[in-house]
Amino acid sequence: MIAAVFFAVTAALLLLTFLSPLMVVLAMLAFAVCMGIFLFKLLSSRRPARSWGMAAAFSFVLIFVFSGVSGAIYGGGQPAEVAEREPPAERTAPEETTIEPTIEETMTEAATEEEPEEEERERREERERAAAAREAAEREAEERAAAEREAELEAAAQREAAAERKAAEQEAAEQEAADSYDATVTITSVTDGDTVEVSPSVNGYTDVRLIGVDTPEVFFGAEPYGPESSDFASQILEGQTVELELDAEEVDDFDRLLAYVWIGDELFNETLVAEGYAQVATFPPNVAYEGNFIAAQEQARAGGLGIWGLSAPEQCQLADRGNGIGEGSPTCLMPEDPVAPTPGIDEPPVQEQAPASETAPAPALPVGGDLNCSDFATQAEAQAVYDTDPSDPNGLDGNDGDGVVCESLP
């Protein structure tokens, strides 16, 4: 019996010993409960509750007892079995084997620390390069913009200078043209295709005869294409302000001013010929533009313009100005028709006709019908030409009007 009791007590102590950590927890719970009840009783009834105080004290003692047992057995909370499974001799080997991994880890950590620094340095350098590139691009853009502005200013200055030069040249040309003309007038009326009236008068003359051209007549028997020429001149000239250019001989026998009519840079005399409204009829010494007129006439003839598009009978009704058309021209005379003078008051005496073998050949007429006495070898030749057109467009009769021409010739 005693042995059984002893065995039971021993077993209980051993059990409590090995369960000391749990007993510590249970003792702490018991102490908390007992202490709480004890304080409640004490405060509420103001009478000491010895049983609960003694229970709390006993629980407190058990806490220290089991805590000491647990610390002695488990070495600060580690079981003895675990301590036995890890003898000191066996722990040294892992410590020795962990040296190399520690060095590698250290190197890895160092490399890992260096890598962010290197990456940060590269990023910083990249940012610096990008900033430098942006600054260079901005500088380049500013320089390019400044160069463009400078180029624009220079181009504007050049354009302004060119405009000023052009204006100066135009003004000089206008001044030169004005200086080259003899008068500026307004056409008040058109008499016919080659005669106009102007205002103000020039050297006392208001009637102006265009030099170097002859349009078909519209008075005293209208000639073919005369009205058309007159209408064209009226349409272009009436009310127009023009420049007059004089030549060597300024006035004709009818007290008309002889002039070239300029409309801007267009010579209207030449326009009449070029459009076929007139034929060339130049009389020395007014021959300044004779070459221009002849060239314009050839183009009009080739194109069949104006009088050059008339039928042969119509062309033969025009005045003969030595251009191959007109009354009395070779193309308008029948071979059997003699060249007879036109009857008139001052008809020259009939001269004896020389035999055909002794008759001098017809003189070669100058281009454009411009004839004077020096173009003939004898007075008879000049008289024959005069007799074909007693209106004397070449002025061979002089100023006496007696019908006998070139009296100084043999």
C-alpha positions as CSV (number, residue, x, y, z in Angstrom):
1,M,0.0,0.0,0.0
2,I,2.7,2.4,0.9
3,A,4.6,1.4,-2.2
4,A,1.6,2.1,-4.3
5,V,1.1,5.5,-2.8
6,F,4.7,6.3,-3.2
7,F,4.6,5.1,-6.8
8,A,1.5,7.2,-7.5
9,V,3.1,10.3,-5.9
10,T,6.3,9.8,-7.8
11,A,4.4,9.3,-11.1
12,A,2.4,12.5,-10.4
13,L,5.5,14.5,-9.7
14,L,7.2,13.2,-12.8
15,L,4.2,14.0,-14.8
16,L,3.9,17.4,-13.4
17,T,7.7,17.9,-13.9
18,F,7.5,17.0,-17.6
19,L,4.3,19.1,-18.0
20,S,5.8,22.0,-16.1
21,P,5.5,24.4,-19.0
22,L,1.8,23.6,-19.2
23,M,1.5,23.8,-15.4
24,V,3.1,27.2,-15.5
25,V,0.3,28.4,-17.9
26,L,-2.4,26.7,-15.7
27,A,-0.9,28.2,-12.5
28,M,-1.0,31.7,-14.2
29,L,-4.6,31.2,-15.2
30,A,-5.5,30.1,-11.7
31,F,-3.7,33.0,-10.2
32,A,-5.4,35.5,-12.4
33,V,-8.9,34.0,-11.7
34,C,-8.3,33.8,-7.9
35,M,-6.8,37.2,-7.7
36,G,-9.7,38.7,-9.6
37,I,-12.3,37.1,-7.4
38,F,-10.3,38.0,-4.3
39,L,-10.2,41.7,-5.4
40,F,-13.9,41.7,-6.3
41,K,-14.9,40.2,-2.9
42,L,-12.6,42.6,-1.1
43,L,-14.0,45.7,-2.9
44,S,-17.6,44.7,-2.8
45,S,-18.1,43.3,0.7
46,R,-15.2,45.0,2.3
47,R,-14.6,41.7,4.1
48,P,-11.5,39.6,3.6
49,A,-12.0,36.5,1.5
50,R,-9.2,34.4,2.9
51,S,-9.9,31.3,0.8
52,W,-9.5,33.2,-2.5
53,G,-6.5,35.1,-1.3
54,M,-4.8,31.8,-0.2
55,A,-5.7,30.2,-3.6
56,A,-4.1,33.2,-5.4
57,A,-1.0,33.0,-3.2
58,F,-0.8,29.2,-3.8
59,S,-1.2,29.7,-7.6
60,F,1.6,32.3,-7.5
61,V,3.9,29.9,-5.7
62,L,3.1,27.2,-8.2
63,I,4.0,29.6,-11.0
64,F,7.5,30.0,-9.6
65,V,7.9,26.4,-8.8
66,F,6.9,25.1,-12.2
67,S,8.8,27.9,-14.0
68,G,12.0,26.8,-12.2
69,V,11.4,23.2,-13.0
70,S,10.7,23.9,-16.6
71,G,13.9,26.1,-16.8
72,A,16.0,23.4,-15.2
73,I,14.7,20.6,-17.4
74,Y,14.4,22.4,-20.8
75,G,17.2,24.9,-20.5
76,G,15.3,28.1,-21.1
77,G,12.5,26.6,-23.1
78,Q,14.6,24.2,-25.3
79,P,13.9,20.5,-24.7
80,A,16.8,18.3,-23.6
81,E,16.3,16.0,-26.5
82,V,17.0,18.7,-28.9
83,A,20.1,19.7,-27.0
84,E,21.3,16.2,-27.1
85,R,20.6,15.8,-30.8
86,E,22.9,18.8,-31.5
87,P,26.2,18.1,-29.7
88,P,28.9,20.8,-30.0
89,A,31.1,18.6,-32.1
90,E,28.5,18.2,-34.7
91,R,27.7,21.9,-34.8
92,T,31.3,22.9,-35.7
93,A,31.1,21.1,-39.1
94,P,28.2,23.2,-40.4
95,E,29.9,26.3,-39.2
96,E,33.0,25.4,-41.1
97,T,31.0,24.5,-44.2
98,T,29.1,27.8,-44.1
99,I,32.3,29.9,-44.5
100,E,32.5,29.6,-48.3
101,P,28.8,30.3,-48.9
102,T,29.1,33.3,-46.7
103,I,32.0,34.6,-48.8
104,E,30.0,33.9,-52.0
105,E,27.0,35.5,-50.5
106,T,29.2,38.4,-49.5
107,M,30.5,38.7,-53.0
108,T,27.1,38.3,-54.4
109,E,25.7,41.0,-52.1
110,A,28.6,43.3,-53.0
111,A,28.0,42.6,-56.7
112,T,24.3,43.1,-56.2
113,E,25.1,46.4,-54.4
114,E,27.5,47.4,-57.2
115,E,25.0,46.6,-60.0
116,P,22.4,49.1,-58.8
117,E,25.1,51.7,-58.5
118,E,26.4,50.9,-62.0
119,E,22.8,51.0,-63.4
120,E,22.1,54.2,-61.6
121,R,25.3,55.7,-63.0
122,E,24.4,54.6,-66.5
123,R,20.9,56.0,-66.1
124,R,22.4,59.2,-64.9
125,E,24.8,59.4,-67.8
126,E,22.0,58.5,-70.2
127,R,19.9,61.4,-68.7
128,E,22.9,63.7,-69.0
129,R,23.5,62.7,-72.6
130,A,19.8,63.1,-73.4
131,A,19.8,66.5,-71.8
132,A,22.9,67.5,-73.7
133,A,21.3,66.2,-77.0
134,R,18.2,68.3,-76.2
135,E,20.2,71.4,-75.5
136,A,22.2,70.8,-78.7
137,A,19.0,70.3,-80.7
138,E,17.4,73.4,-79.2
139,R,20.6,75.4,-79.9
140,E,20.6,74.1,-83.5
141,A,16.9,75.0,-83.9
142,E,17.5,78.5,-82.6
143,E,20.5,78.9,-84.9
144,R,18.5,77.6,-87.8
145,A,15.6,79.9,-87.0
146,A,18.0,82.8,-86.7
147,A,19.6,81.9,-90.0
148,E,16.1,81.7,-91.6
149,R,15.1,85.0,-90.2
150,E,18.3,86.6,-91.4
151,A,17.8,85.0,-94.9
152,E,14.2,86.3,-95.0
153,L,15.4,89.8,-94.0
154,E,18.1,89.6,-96.6
155,A,15.6,88.3,-99.3
156,A,13.2,91.1,-98.3
157,A,16.0,93.7,-98.6
158,Q,17.0,92.3,-102.0
159,R,13.4,92.3,-103.2
160,E,13.0,95.9,-101.9
161,A,16.2,96.9,-103.6
162,A,15.2,95.1,-106.8
163,A,11.8,96.9,-106.7
164,E,13.5,100.2,-106.2
165,R,15.9,99.5,-109.0
166,K,13.0,98.5,-111.3
167,A,11.1,101.6,-110.3
168,A,14.1,103.7,-111.0
169,E,14.8,102.0,-114.3
170,Q,11.1,102.4,-115.3
171,E,11.1,106.0,-114.3
172,A,14.4,106.5,-116.2
173,A,12.9,104.7,-119.2
174,E,9.8,106.8,-119.1
175,Q,11.8,109.9,-118.8
176,E,14.0,108.8,-121.6
177,A,11.0,107.9,-123.7
178,A,9.4,111.2,-122.8
179,D,12.6,113.0,-123.8
180,S,12.8,111.0,-127.1
181,Y,9.2,112.1,-128.1
182,D,8.5,115.6,-129.3
183,A,5.0,116.1,-127.9
184,T,2.2,114.5,-125.8
185,V,-1.2,115.1,-127.2
186,T,-4.8,113.8,-127.1
187,I,-6.4,112.6,-130.3
188,T,-9.6,114.6,-130.6
189,S,-10.9,113.2,-133.9
190,V,-9.9,110.8,-136.8
191,T,-10.1,112.2,-140.3
192,D,-9.3,109.0,-142.0
193,G,-7.0,106.0,-141.4
194,D,-3.7,108.1,-141.6
195,T,-4.8,111.6,-140.6
196,V,-6.0,112.8,-137.2
197,E,-6.6,116.0,-135.2
198,V,-4.8,116.6,-131.9
199,S,-5.0,118.8,-128.9
200,P,-3.1,120.9,-127.9
201,S,-1.5,122.0,-131.1
202,V,2.1,121.2,-131.8
203,N,4.1,124.0,-133.2
204,G,0.8,125.6,-134.2
205,Y,-0.5,122.5,-136.0
206,T,-3.5,120.4,-135.0
207,D,-3.8,118.2,-138.1
208,V,-1.4,115.3,-138.1
209,R,-0.5,113.1,-141.0
210,L,1.1,109.7,-140.1
211,I,4.5,109.2,-141.6
212,G,5.4,106.3,-143.9
213,V,1.9,104.8,-144.4
214,D,-1.0,105.3,-146.8
215,T,-4.5,104.0,-146.0
216,P,-7.3,103.8,-148.6
217,E,-9.2,107.1,-149.1
218,V,-12.7,107.7,-147.7
219,F,-13.3,111.2,-149.2
220,F,-13.7,112.3,-152.9
221,G,-14.4,108.7,-153.9
222,A,-13.9,106.0,-151.3
223,E,-11.4,103.3,-152.1
224,P,-11.8,99.7,-151.1
225,Y,-11.1,99.0,-147.4
226,G,-11.0,102.8,-146.7
227,P,-14.0,102.8,-144.2
228,E,-12.5,99.8,-142.4
229,S,-9.1,101.5,-142.0
230,S,-10.8,104.7,-140.8
231,D,-13.0,102.8,-138.3
232,F,-10.0,100.9,-137.0
233,A,-8.0,104.2,-136.4
234,S,-11.1,105.8,-134.8
235,Q,-11.5,102.8,-132.5
236,I,-7.9,102.8,-131.3
237,L,-7.0,106.5,-131.3
238,E,-10.0,108.7,-130.6
239,G,-9.7,110.2,-127.1
240,Q,-6.3,108.5,-126.6
241,T,-3.4,110.3,-125.2
242,V,-0.4,109.5,-127.4
243,E,3.2,110.6,-128.0
244,L,4.3,112.2,-131.2
245,E,7.7,111.7,-132.7
246,L,8.7,114.0,-135.5
247,D,11.3,113.3,-138.3
248,A,13.5,115.4,-140.4
249,E,10.7,117.1,-142.4
250,E,8.0,118.2,-139.9
251,V,5.2,119.6,-142.2
252,D,3.8,118.5,-145.6
253,D,2.5,120.7,-148.5
254,F,-1.0,120.6,-146.9
255,D,0.2,122.2,-143.6
256,R,-0.2,119.0,-141.7
257,L,2.3,117.9,-139.0
258,L,4.1,114.8,-140.0
259,A,4.6,112.4,-137.1
260,Y,4.9,108.9,-135.8
261,V,2.2,108.1,-133.3
262,W,3.2,106.1,-130.2
263,I,0.7,104.4,-127.8
264,G,2.9,103.4,-125.0
265,D,5.6,101.3,-126.7
266,E,3.4,100.5,-129.8
267,L,4.1,102.5,-133.0
268,F,0.6,102.9,-134.4
269,N,1.9,103.7,-137.9
270,E,3.5,100.2,-138.0
271,T,0.3,98.6,-136.5
272,L,-1.7,100.0,-139.5
273,V,0.7,98.3,-141.9
274,A,0.9,95.0,-139.9
275,E,-2.9,94.6,-139.7
276,G,-3.3,95.3,-143.5
277,Y,-5.1,98.7,-143.1
278,A,-2.3,100.6,-144.9
279,Q,0.5,100.1,-147.3
280,V,4.0,101.5,-147.0
281,A,4.5,105.0,-148.5
282,T,7.7,106.6,-147.2
283,F,9.1,109.9,-148.6
284,P,12.6,111.0,-147.9
285,P,13.9,112.4,-145.6
286,N,11.3,110.9,-143.2
287,V,12.5,107.3,-143.4
288,A,13.4,106.5,-139.7
289,Y,11.2,103.4,-139.5
290,E,11.0,102.4,-143.2
291,G,12.6,99.0,-142.5
292,N,10.1,98.2,-139.8
293,F,7.2,99.2,-142.1
294,I,8.4,97.0,-145.0
295,A,8.9,94.0,-142.7
296,A,5.4,94.4,-141.3
297,Q,3.9,94.8,-144.8
298,E,5.5,91.6,-146.0
299,Q,4.0,89.7,-143.1
300,A,0.5,91.2,-143.8
301,R,0.8,90.4,-147.5
302,A,1.8,86.8,-146.7
303,G,-1.2,86.5,-144.4
304,G,-3.6,88.1,-146.8
305,L,-4.6,90.7,-144.2
306,G,-6.7,93.7,-145.0
307,I,-5.9,95.3,-148.4
308,W,-3.8,92.2,-149.2
309,G,-6.9,90.1,-149.1
310,L,-8.8,92.2,-151.6
311,S,-9.4,91.0,-155.1
312,A,-7.1,92.1,-157.9
313,P,-9.6,94.6,-159.3
314,E,-10.2,96.1,-155.8
315,Q,-6.4,96.4,-155.2
316,C,-6.1,98.2,-158.6
317,Q,-8.4,100.9,-157.3
318,L,-5.9,101.8,-154.5
319,A,-3.1,104.3,-154.9
320,D,0.1,103.0,-156.4
321,R,2.8,103.4,-153.8
322,G,5.4,101.1,-155.5
323,N,4.2,98.0,-153.6
324,G,2.9,96.1,-156.6
325,I,-0.7,97.1,-156.2
326,G,-2.7,100.2,-157.0
327,E,-3.9,102.0,-160.1
328,G,-1.1,102.4,-162.6
329,S,1.0,99.7,-161.1
330,P,2.5,97.1,-163.5
331,T,0.0,94.4,-162.4
332,C,-2.9,96.7,-163.0
333,L,-2.0,97.8,-166.6
334,M,-3.0,95.8,-169.6
335,P,0.0,95.2,-172.0
336,E,-1.8,96.9,-174.9
337,D,-2.8,100.0,-172.8
338,P,-0.5,103.0,-173.4
339,V,0.6,105.0,-170.4
340,A,-1.3,108.2,-170.9
341,P,-1.3,111.3,-168.8
342,T,-4.4,112.3,-166.9
343,P,-6.0,115.3,-168.5
344,G,-5.9,118.4,-166.5
345,I,-5.5,122.1,-166.5
346,D,-1.7,121.9,-166.2
347,E,-1.3,119.0,-168.6
348,P,2.2,119.0,-169.9
349,P,2.8,119.3,-173.7
350,V,2.7,116.0,-175.6
351,Q,6.2,114.8,-176.2
352,E,7.2,112.8,-179.2
353,Q,7.5,109.2,-178.5
354,A,10.8,107.7,-179.3
355,P,11.0,104.4,-181.2
356,A,10.6,101.3,-179.1
357,S,14.2,100.4,-179.7
358,E,15.3,103.8,-178.5
359,T,13.0,104.0,-175.4
360,A,14.9,103.9,-172.2
361,P,13.9,101.0,-169.9
362,A,11.7,101.8,-167.0
363,P,13.7,102.7,-164.0
364,A,13.8,100.2,-161.1
365,L,11.6,101.8,-158.4
366,P,12.9,101.8,-154.8
367,V,11.2,99.5,-152.3
368,G,8.3,101.2,-150.6
369,G,7.6,103.7,-153.6
370,D,10.0,106.4,-152.2
371,L,11.0,108.2,-155.4
372,N,12.8,111.5,-156.1
373,C,14.3,113.1,-159.2
374,S,17.7,111.5,-158.5
375,D,16.1,108.1,-159.2
376,F,15.6,108.9,-162.9
377,A,18.2,109.3,-165.7
378,T,16.0,111.7,-167.8
379,Q,13.1,114.0,-167.3
380,A,11.0,111.8,-169.6
381,E,11.3,108.9,-167.2
382,A,10.2,111.0,-164.2
383,Q,7.4,112.5,-166.2
384,A,6.1,109.0,-167.2
385,V,5.9,108.0,-163.5
386,Y,4.2,111.2,-162.6
387,D,1.6,110.8,-165.4
388,T,0.6,107.4,-164.0
389,D,-0.6,109.2,-160.9
390,P,-1.0,112.9,-161.2
391,S,-1.7,113.2,-157.5
392,D,2.1,113.1,-157.3
393,P,2.6,111.0,-154.1
394,N,6.3,111.2,-154.6
395,G,6.4,115.0,-154.8
396,L,8.2,115.1,-158.1
397,D,6.4,118.3,-159.3
398,G,7.8,120.4,-156.5
399,N,5.8,123.4,-155.4
400,D,5.0,125.1,-158.7
401,G,2.2,122.5,-159.6
402,D,2.8,123.1,-163.3
403,G,2.6,119.3,-164.1
404,V,6.2,119.3,-165.4
405,V,8.4,117.3,-163.1
406,C,12.1,117.1,-162.5
407,E,12.8,120.0,-164.9
408,S,16.5,119.9,-164.0
409,L,17.0,116.5,-165.6
410,P,18.1,116.3,-169.3
